């Protein structure tokens, strides 16, 4: 069985202390870590979170000599309009196997900070989903749209409430399709934050619009969450008639059959 988790972090991200070796011990197949890039990172007090690429690259190169070249390089880009130029400047001379596109903040606060709980859920969605669409419209090189629900993880959102934003969410999904990106099933969002039903709705809309590429990511910051609830997410995809997920190497997509993940 191969379990390829396409969204996880190590000590190269400031909110994790996990090692690459610990993830390698979880599987005999390849791994990829997707370290944070967030300028004016409000979750970290407004400091810039910038991956030390040279250290990251050298560490992976060294480990790959002992681990049969099983480690790939990834990055999670926290997009804001104000940081777009800085992001492009950072990326221009660096190679990654996969780029994740995320929206974590609105310039005033990160959407996982407690202030979000004080706000009306409709107001949060009215603010967050346009930011997600803007990121997709403006950023060109990402491979995967991550945790579409990051902005509402702290809110109790029903499917009916989500459906009130169907128009903009379908535009989000159309952009994912137009850019030949993969739509992430973020299993922490689904099974830790309780948003399975919201993902079921998004999967249905995505398939109706012609979407075909799905990415499985746990958003793990330690091996405790590596491949978190992947079996459940795979079952959900199969129930919707999906037979594969998309993985990336050197930013080129490969379809991996779902039965590859099974015992």
JORAMO-V552161 format. One record per backbone hydrogen bond with DSSP energy under -1.0 kcal/mol. NH is the residue of the N-H (numbers start at 1). CO is the residue of the C=O. E is the energy in kcal/mol with one decimal. If there is no record, write none. Layout:
NH&CO&E, NH&CO&E
This chain:
2&260&-1.9, 6&216&-2.6, 9&220&-2.7, 11&18&-2.5, 13&10&-2.4, 16&13&-1.6, 23&19&-1.2, 24&20&-2.3, 25&21&-1.6, 26&23&-1.8, 27&24&-1.1, 31&70&-2.7, 33&72&-1.1, 34&8&-3.5, 35&74&-1.5, 37&76&-2.0, 38&49&-2.4, 41&47&-2.2, 42&40&-1.0, 45&42&-1.3, 46&41&-2.9, 49&38&-3.5, 53&51&-1.7, 56&52&-2.5, 57&53&-3.5, 58&54&-2.5, 59&55&-2.4, 60&56&-2.3, 61&57&-2.8, 62&58&-2.4, 63&59&-2.5, 64&60&-2.7, 66&63&-1.4, 67&63&-1.5, 69&64&-2.2, 72&31&-2.6, 74&33&-1.1, 75&98&-1.7, 76&35&-3.1, 77&100&-3.1, 78&37&-2.9, 79&77&-1.0, 79&102&-3.1, 87&83&-2.6, 88&84&-2.4, 89&85&-2.2, 90&86&-2.2, 91&87&-2.4, 92&88&-1.4, 94&91&-2.0, 97&73&-3.0, 98&73&-1.2, 100&75&-3.1, 101&144&-3.1, 102&77&-2.9, 106&109&-1.7, 111&104&-2.8, 113&110&-2.1, 116&113&-2.2, 117&114&-1.4, 118&115&-1.1, 119&116&-1.6, 124&120&-2.0, 125&121&-2.3, 126&122&-2.6, 127&123&-1.3, 128&124&-3.2, 129&125&-1.9, 131&127&-1.0, 132&128&-2.0, 133&129&-2.2, 134&130&-2.5, 135&131&-2.1, 136&132&-1.8, 137&133&-2.3, 138&134&-2.3, 139&135&-2.4, 143&99&-2.8, 144&99&-1.6, 145&182&-2.6, 146&101&-2.3, 150&147&-2.3, 152&149&-1.8, 153&150&-1.3, 155&152&-1.4, 157&155&-1.0, 162&158&-2.2, 163&159&-2.6, 165&162&-2.2, 166&163&-1.6, 169&165&-2.2, 170&166&-2.5, 171&167&-1.5, 172&168&-2.1, 173&169&-2.3, 174&170&-2.3, 175&171&-2.0, 176&172&-1.9, 177&173&-2.2, 178&174&-3.2, 179&175&-2.3, 180&177&-1.6, 181&176&-2.8, 182&143&-2.6, 183&213&-2.6, 184&145&-2.2, 185&215&-3.3, 187&217&-2.3, 190&186&-2.2, 191&187&-2.6, 192&188&-2.1, 193&188&-2.0, 195&189&-1.8, 196&190&-1.0, 199&195&-2.0, 200&196&-2.5, 201&197&-1.9, 202&198&-2.1, 203&199&-2.9, 204&200&-2.0, 205&201&-2.3, 206&202&-2.8, 207&203&-2.6, 208&204&-2.3, 209&205&-1.9, 210&207&-1.3, 211&206&-3.1, 215&183&-2.1, 217&185&-1.9, 219&7&-1.9, 220&7&-1.3, 225&222&-1.7, 226&223&-1.1, 228&225&-1.9, 230&227&-1.9, 233&229&-2.1, 234&230&-2.8, 235&231&-2.1, 236&232&-2.1, 237&233&-2.1, 238&234&-2.6, 239&235&-2.2, 241&238&-1.8, 242&237&-2.5, 245&256&-2.3, 246&214&-3.8, 247&254&-2.6, 249&252&-1.9, 251&97&-2.1, 252&249&-1.9, 254&247&-2.4, 256&245&-3.5, 258&243&-2.5, 260&257&-1.8, 261&258&-1.9, 262&259&-1.0
